[in-house]
Structure formats: structure tokens, C-alpha cells
Amino acid sequence: EFNSLFLLLSGRGFAFRRKQKIERQYRKLLKKRRAVHSQQGDQFTETYPEHLKHLYLAEEEKLKKRRRTPDDSVASEEKLNKAADVSRMCTFSFRSVVTQEQFKNKTSNQKAKEDYEKIKAERARKKEEAEKRKQQREEAQRSYKKKKMEAYKILSKKTKKGQPNLNLQVEFLLQKIQQNT
């Protein structure tokens, strides 16, 4: 008692008690296992009453002979061979059924991956479409600026005296009218 009191006071008491508790539980478990094993041993050892022992032994031998008849063993082997052949033939279709069931019953992780892939593909498609629209818009702006620049060059030409060249302006308007019709 003094020793356990010393252990409690030195700060190691709870660990010591835990250790003792675990040891007790372990001993209990061992006792239970021994009891179970002894019961199982009694269960499988057959103790016949002496005056009926010969009857039980004769019955046991009859059962053993029935299990070992040669006709039955050949027939059972044939049945096993037929079953093996059938299973070999059906293996492929069975596998396909299993894979279809696997596709039907997907795990949440597989569903999440599929959703992620769909979202990723959708984003990529939208990005490509946006890129195409951007290129088309830039191309249209370039052609528009080019036409405007040409029109500006024609309309801004001056004569030697610095006056606007009306002949070029009229020709430009004529070309524009012809293009529209």
C-alpha cells in the first residue's frame, strides 16, 4: 500500500492503475478463451454410452461408406466438369454484366470526377468560343480600320494650292454607290 501511495504521489499513479486494469482485462479474456475452447472440445468429442456404443459406431461406418461410393464420386466429378465448362463459356458475359452494374452504381468519388470532367470540358469549350469571337472581332476591326484609312487618304488629298481634290472625292462616292448596288 505504501508503494502504491508513493506511485500516486510521484505522478505515475494513473499509468500504473491503467496498466493493472489492462492486465486484469487480459487475464479475463484468457479465462474466457480457455472456457470456450474446453466447451468446443467437449462438443466435438463423441462420448457414447457403453451399452449403445456399438450401434453408434455401426451407424457412423454406414455414413462413411455412403459418402465414398465410387459411382457417386465419378458422377460428382462429371457434374463438376460440366459446371466448369459452363462457367468458362459464361465468363465473358458475366464480366460485361458486372461492368454494366459498376457503371450504374458509381461511387461518389467517381460521380465527382465525372462532374469535374464535364465542368472542365464545358469551360474549355466556352474558352475556345470566346477566343474565336475575339479573333473575329479583331479581324473585323482591322478590316474596318483599313477601309477607313483608305477612304481618309482619298478624301484628304489636296491640290497644289491646298484645296480638297473634288475629283477624287466624286470618284470615291461613285465607287461606293456601285458597290452597294
Secondary structure in CASP SS format (residue, H / E / C, confidence):
PFRMAT SS
TARGET T0000
AUTHOR 0000-0000-0000
METHOD secondary structure of the structure
MODEL  1
E C 1.00
F H 1.00
N H 1.00
S H 1.00
L H 1.00
F H 1.00
L H 1.00
L H 1.00
L H 1.00
S C 1.00
G C 1.00
R C 1.00
G H 1.00
F H 1.00
A H 1.00
F H 1.00
R H 1.00
R H 1.00
K H 1.00
Q H 1.00
K H 1.00
I H 1.00
E H 1.00
R H 1.00
Q H 1.00
Y H 1.00
R H 1.00
K H 1.00
L H 1.00
L H 1.00
K H 1.00
K H 1.00
R H 1.00
R H 1.00
A H 1.00
V H 1.00
H H 1.00
S H 1.00
Q H 1.00
Q H 1.00
G H 1.00
D H 1.00
Q H 1.00
F H 1.00
T C 1.00
E C 1.00
T C 1.00
Y C 1.00
P C 1.00
E H 1.00
H H 1.00
L H 1.00
K H 1.00
H H 1.00
L H 1.00
Y H 1.00
L H 1.00
A H 1.00
E H 1.00
E H 1.00
E H 1.00
K H 1.00
L H 1.00
K H 1.00
K H 1.00
R H 1.00
R H 1.00
R C 1.00
T C 1.00
P H 1.00
D H 1.00
D H 1.00
S H 1.00
V H 1.00
A H 1.00
S H 1.00
E H 1.00
E H 1.00
K H 1.00
L H 1.00
N H 1.00
K H 1.00
A H 1.00
A H 1.00
D H 1.00
V H 1.00
S H 1.00
R H 1.00
M H 1.00
C H 1.00
T H 1.00
F H 1.00
S H 1.00
F H 1.00
R H 1.00
S H 1.00
V H 1.00
V H 1.00
T H 1.00
Q H 1.00
E H 1.00
Q H 1.00
F H 1.00
K H 1.00
N C 1.00
K C 1.00
T C 1.00
S H 1.00
N H 1.00
Q H 1.00
K H 1.00
A H 1.00
K H 1.00
E H 1.00
D H 1.00
Y H 1.00
E H 1.00
K H 1.00
I H 1.00
K H 1.00
A H 1.00
E H 1.00
R H 1.00
A H 1.00
R H 1.00
K H 1.00
K H 1.00
E H 1.00
E H 1.00
A H 1.00
E H 1.00
K H 1.00
R H 1.00
K H 1.00
Q H 1.00
Q H 1.00
R H 1.00
E H 1.00
E H 1.00
A H 1.00
Q H 1.00
R H 1.00
S H 1.00
Y H 1.00
K H 1.00
K H 1.00
K H 1.00
K H 1.00
M H 1.00
E H 1.00
A H 1.00
Y H 1.00
K H 1.00
I H 1.00
L H 1.00
S C 1.00
K C 1.00
K E 1.00
T C 1.00
K C 1.00
K C 1.00
G C 1.00
Q C 1.00
P E 1.00
N C 1.00
L H 1.00
N H 1.00
L H 1.00
Q H 1.00
V H 1.00
E H 1.00
F H 1.00
L H 1.00
L H 1.00
Q H 1.00
K H 1.00
I H 1.00
Q H 1.00
Q H 1.00
N H 1.00
T C 1.00
END
